[in-house]
């Protein structure tokens, strides 16, 4: 006679109870969505953004525990922002602007920001935190769909920086073990950075894009934020790239 075995439901997010979470780029979009969800799961959350007033407002309006401001292209600014943080259980590095410009035309110092805001910002943050990172800490980086599908519209450098973050994450997973390191790769997400990047042409571009995407819509910050929380909470995720793109890579 067959028996049905009911397994207990896993609740990964319960592991965040009382944990200290620090999110760079946590004052809007995916970062803020992740902060709100981590807080709801019982974590103590610090958000860090480049605008002091916006960081304070984001923390106040959403009941977050702490906020800081930092210019992630400035090592001294990063060090100052984390100086009084005594422990980090989950570090999330999502800061970065949309750097677009053709290699033969754009100002090189501007193009360099793609790497300064991502690779080097991560390096300086990790060095500033040092052993404040718990021995079993998780680190979540961000890349993007351009790492897999670059285009001809001035995104070659940004695509390179995104792909570099994925390789960086895999290397760090070995170098920093037993700390876990993963990379989130979001596809088209409806966030402020998308609107800023597309400007006045946003609506027409998005309408056309929706017809191409398998799900005929953009992703939400909440959906991508939930993926960040998953990477924090699931202790078996390590050295991975998590694509949250609604199948965009397929088309």
C-alpha positions as semicolon CSV with decimal commas, in nm:
position;residue;x (nm);y (nm);z (nm)
1;X;0,000;0,000;0,000
2;X;0,141;0,335;-0,104
3;X;0,188;0,597;0,163
4;X;0,201;0,967;0,104
5;X;0,489;1,129;0,286
6;X;0,445;1,495;0,367
7;X;0,772;1,680;0,410
8;X;0,788;1,991;0,629
9;X;0,789;2,314;0,433
10;X;1,124;2,489;0,416
11;X;1,129;2,847;0,531
12;X;1,461;2,984;0,419
13;X;1,380;3,337;0,529
14;X;1,347;3,230;0,894
15;X;1,727;3,208;0,894
16;X;1,741;3,588;0,860
17;X;1,589;3,646;1,203
18;X;1,820;3,879;1,396
19;X;2,085;3,882;1,122
20;X;2,259;4,205;1,023
21;X;2,208;4,292;0,658
22;X;2,390;4,575;0,481
23;X;2,269;4,676;0,134
24;X;2,465;4,917;-0,084
25;X;2,223;5,059;-0,339
26;X;1,946;4,990;-0,090
27;X;1,757;5,318;-0,114
28;X;1,553;5,249;-0,428
29;X;1,462;4,980;-0,680
30;X;1,580;4,625;-0,624
31;X;1,791;4,716;-0,321
32;X;1,507;4,883;-0,135
33;X;1,270;4,597;-0,220
34;X;1,524;4,349;-0,082
35;X;1,571;4,562;0,230
36;X;1,198;4,571;0,300
37;X;1,164;4,195;0,253
38;X;1,470;4,118;0,468
39;X;1,332;4,341;0,742
40;X;0,998;4,160;0,722
41;X;1,190;3,832;0,770
42;X;1,335;3,961;1,096
43;X;1,672;4,097;0,984
44;X;1,829;4,418;1,108
45;X;1,881;4,616;0,789
46;X;2,118;4,901;0,702
47;X;2,074;5,068;0,364
48;X;2,349;5,271;0,200
49;X;2,292;5,507;-0,093
50;X;2,477;5,787;-0,265
51;X;2,222;6,051;-0,159
52;X;2,210;6,119;0,214
53;X;1,857;6,260;0,220
54;X;1,712;5,977;0,010
55;X;1,884;5,716;0,229
56;X;1,738;5,868;0,543
57;X;1,394;5,891;0,385
58;X;1,402;5,531;0,259
59;X;1,493;5,401;0,604
60;X;1,238;5,616;0,784
61;X;0,945;5,544;0,552
62;X;1,004;5,168;0,552
63;X;1,094;5,108;0,914
64;X;1,451;5,004;0,841
65;X;1,705;4,998;1,121
66;X;1,983;5,218;0,988
67;X;2,100;5,417;0,690
68;X;2,427;5,557;0,559
69;X;2,545;5,747;0,253
70;X;2,853;5,673;0,045
71;X;3,009;5,740;-0,293
72;X;3,102;5,389;-0,402
73;X;3,371;5,523;-0,636
74;X;3,551;5,673;-0,335
75;X;3,728;5,423;-0,104
76;X;3,744;5,677;0,182
77;X;3,369;5,737;0,156
78;X;3,300;5,362;0,171
79;X;3,528;5,320;0,472
80;X;3,355;5,605;0,654
81;X;3,011;5,461;0,583
82;X;3,091;5,122;0,737
83;X;3,327;5,238;1,011
84;X;3,076;5,202;1,296
85;X;2,918;4,879;1,170
86;X;3,039;4,603;1,400
87;X;2,919;4,293;1,215
88;X;2,770;4,197;0,879
89;X;2,595;3,867;0,824
90;X;2,471;3,946;0,473
91;X;2,635;4,202;0,244
92;X;2,450;4,304;-0,072
93;X;2,628;4,519;-0,333
94;X;2,380;4,652;-0,585
95;X;2,507;5,006;-0,643
96;X;2,585;5,113;-0,997
97;X;2,457;5,351;-1,261
98;X;2,371;5,281;-1,623
99;X;2,696;5,364;-1,801
100;X;2,633;5,385;-2,175
101;X;2,868;5,520;-2,437
102;X;3,042;5,391;-2,748
103;X;3,402;5,284;-2,704
104;X;3,532;5,504;-2,986
105;X;3,334;5,810;-2,884
106;X;3,259;5,836;-2,512
107;X;3,483;5,993;-2,251
108;X;3,705;5,719;-2,109
109;X;3,684;5,848;-1,752
110;X;3,305;5,814;-1,775
111;X;3,325;5,461;-1,915
112;X;3,555;5,360;-1,632
113;X;3,270;5,421;-1,389
114;X;3,113;5,092;-1,495
115;X;3,404;4,907;-1,334
116;X;3,464;5,160;-1,054
117;X;3,102;5,129;-0,935
118;X;3,105;4,750;-0,951
119;X;3,435;4,562;-0,931
120;X;3,641;4,822;-0,747
121;X;3,354;4,931;-0,523
122;X;3,317;4,568;-0,415
123;X;3,691;4,536;-0,352
124;X;3,703;4,851;-0,140
125;X;3,391;4,752;0,055
126;X;3,525;4,407;0,135
127;X;3,857;4,553;0,246
128;X;3,684;4,819;0,458
129;X;3,473;4,557;0,634
130;X;3,748;4,300;0,677
131;X;3,675;4,061;0,962
132;X;3,350;4,244;1,040
133;X;3,209;4,004;0,782
134;X;3,084;3,702;0,973
135;X;3,265;3,376;0,905
136;X;2,945;3,237;0,754
137;X;2,843;3,563;0,584
138;X;2,684;3,582;0,242
139;X;2,780;3,837;-0,022
140;X;2,548;3,915;-0,310
141;X;2,680;4,098;-0,617
142;X;2,488;4,222;-0,920
143;X;2,556;4,179;-1,290
144;X;2,279;4,204;-1,548
145;X;2,137;4,064;-1,869
146;X;2,398;4,252;-2,074
147;X;2,656;4,003;-1,948
148;X;2,484;3,741;-2,167
149;X;2,332;3,958;-2,437
150;X;2,529;4,277;-2,512
151;X;2,397;4,513;-2,777
152;X;2,532;4,766;-3,024
153;X;2,393;5,072;-2,845
154;X;2,694;5,179;-2,642
155;X;2,679;4,914;-2,371
156;X;2,998;4,718;-2,445
157;X;3,177;4,847;-2,136
158;X;2,877;4,795;-1,909
159;X;2,832;4,444;-2,049
160;X;3,199;4,375;-1,976
161;X;3,165;4,503;-1,620
162;X;2,855;4,289;-1,568
163;X;3,028;3,977;-1,695
164;X;3,330;4,060;-1,481
165;X;3,111;4,069;-1,170
166;X;3,001;3,711;-1,236
167;X;3,361;3,591;-1,273
168;X;3,457;3,797;-0,968
169;X;3,179;3,632;-0,766
170;X;3,296;3,283;-0,857
171;X;3,653;3,368;-0,762
172;X;3,549;3,524;-0,432
173;X;3,342;3,218;-0,344
174;X;3,671;3,027;-0,333
175;X;3,888;3,303;-0,190
176;X;3,652;3,398;0,094
177;X;3,519;3,049;0,179
178;X;3,335;2,949;0,391
179;X;3,161;3,278;0,327
180;X;2,918;3,244;0,037
181;X;2,927;3,466;-0,271
182;X;2,658;3,480;-0,540
183;X;2,560;3,716;-0,820
184;X;2,213;3,834;-0,914
185;X;2,158;3,888;-1,286
186;X;1,832;4,077;-1,339
187;X;1,672;4,121;-1,677
188;X;1,441;4,412;-1,765
189;X;1,313;4,534;-1,428
190;X;1,081;4,830;-1,386
191;X;1,299;5,046;-1,159
192;X;1,404;5,413;-1,143
193;X;1,738;5,335;-1,309
194;X;1,554;5,204;-1,616
195;X;1,347;5,518;-1,646
196;X;1,655;5,736;-1,603
197;X;1,850;5,540;-1,863
198;X;1,572;5,551;-2,125
199;X;1,456;5,907;-2,061
200;X;1,169;6,034;-2,276
201;X;1,179;5,724;-2,495
202;X;1,099;5,493;-2,204
203;X;0,732;5,425;-2,279
204;X;0,775;5,341;-2,646
205;X;1,083;5,127;-2,578
206;X;0,909;4,936;-2,298
207;X;0,597;4,880;-2,511
208;X;0,812;4,729;-2,786
209;X;1,016;4,526;-2,538
210;X;0,705;4,374;-2,381
211;X;0,607;4,226;-2,715
212;X;0,946;4,052;-2,736
213;X;0,969;3,917;-2,382
214;X;0,816;3,572;-2,319
215;X;0,601;3,702;-2,032
216;X;0,507;4,026;-2,215
217;X;0,593;4,242;-1,917
218;X;0,885;4,382;-1,720
219;X;0,991;4,232;-1,392
220;X;0,923;4,415;-1,067
221;X;1,166;4,534;-0,805
222;X;0,986;4,311;-0,557
223;X;1,048;4,000;-0,769
224;X;1,417;4,078;-0,804
225;X;1,437;4,176;-0,437
226;X;1,293;3,838;-0,340
227;X;1,576;3,674;-0,535
228;X;1,829;3,873;-0,331
229;X;1,666;3,754;-0,009
230;X;1,676;3,397;-0,140
231;X;2,051;3,424;-0,204
232;X;2,102;3,559;0,147
233;X;1,891;3,297;0,319
234;X;1,966;2,975;0,128
235;X;2,289;2,844;0,277
236;X;2,355;2,608;-0,014
237;X;2,371;2,879;-0,281
238;X;2,735;2,959;-0,350
239;X;2,937;3,070;-0,651
240;X;2,616;3,094;-0,853
241;X;2,460;3,343;-1,092
242;X;2,086;3,370;-1,041
243;X;1,908;3,496;-1,353
244;X;1,584;3,676;-1,274
245;X;1,478;3,784;-1,621
246;X;1,145;3,626;-1,711
247;X;1,318;3,431;-1,988
248;X;1,468;3,739;-2,154
249;X;1,793;3,551;-2,221
250;X;1,599;3,317;-2,450
251;X;1,492;3,585;-2,694
